[in-house]
Amino acid sequence: MTAGRDRHWGVLGVPSSRAAHWPGLEKGPAALRAAGLVEALAAGGASVTDHGDRPVARWRAGTGAGAGAGAGAGGGAGGRTGGGPHDADGVAAVLRDARDALAAVLAAGETPLVLGGECTLALPLVAAAAAALGDVGLVYVDGGQDLQLPADHPEEPILDSMGVAHLLDLPGSVGALAGLGPRRPLLDARALCFLGFGDDDEDVHGLVPSPRVPAAEVAADPEGAAARALAAVAGATAGGGADTAARPFLVHLDVDVLDALLLPGADIPQYGRGLTLDVLVAVLEPLVADARFAGMTLVEHNPDHDPDGASARRLVAALAPVLAARREP
């Protein structure tokens, strides 16, 4: 582990499944706490403030597109079809609440650790960090890329698969989500790196020129993959220049990046294509140790798929030492 400046974690749970395919993710923060995450961080020498959980927001049926959906409400060009994403107003309310809570964590000088919940929690983390720190980068460690556009998949209007599309304000974005932070788009595609995905590339329209390191390449060289990601997210600015010394970056971690045959528990499992837990640790260590690292999400653990909590305990045992390590000077 590295030696250097201490980090003070601010842990915040967002127990929501409003953006998901079905209920279950709203139980994720409680499951990670029950597995001993906060205690393991402290036992590893980390400084931690536990900010508790935001209100539970469970998936609900029978809700169509919200008033904030589509280009007519300030979304990207191209409009939407099929009534828009499911429960957009409910999702937007959860994300606004999380953004405001994360703003307080950052204002206290803490490094946010967001326990979810859905992949859409990357939106309030980026929004709060951009407001507090300026332009940020994002390493998206996920089994997919979450670039689906509402108009492309009216048969599956689930915002959980559209989070990065909203960070980048792609065509048809829900205005209340894409406009969550101090700028639109919230994120420069050149300051985004997809890391560890096993699904097919989701940028079917060629709109996202972000670096990509698929699961096979991460598994072959996790340290090299982390170095590629760091170079990507720290080296691109909104103006097109480079400022590798100053650009902060965030990490989004969806547990579906792991092979569900080896570690079940992800809301949307990957079988035989995901990373092993050891590879995930190896790729995360240099990211979290970097002095520019500014916060992360830990999302998509569905306790309904891990009824005895064994996977949550293994996850905590593997990740806590990485997160508790002292960061580089």
Secondary structure, DSSP 4 states (H G I P E B T S, - for coil): ---S---EEEEEEE-B-TTSSSS-GGGHHHHHHHTTHHHHHHHTT-EEEEEEEPPPB---SS----TT-SGGGT-BTT---TT-STTHHHHHHHHHHHHHHHHHHHHTTPEEEEEES-GGGHHHHHHHHHHHHSS-EEEEESSS-----TTT-TTS--GGG-HHHHHTT-BT--HHHHTSSSSSSSS-GGGEEEES--SPP--TTS-----EE-HHHHHH-HHHHHHHHHHHHHH--TTS---TTT--EEEEEEGGGBBTTTS--BSS-BSSSSB-HHHHHHHHHHHHHSTTEEEEEEE-B-GGG-TTSHHHHHHHHHHHHHHHSPPP-
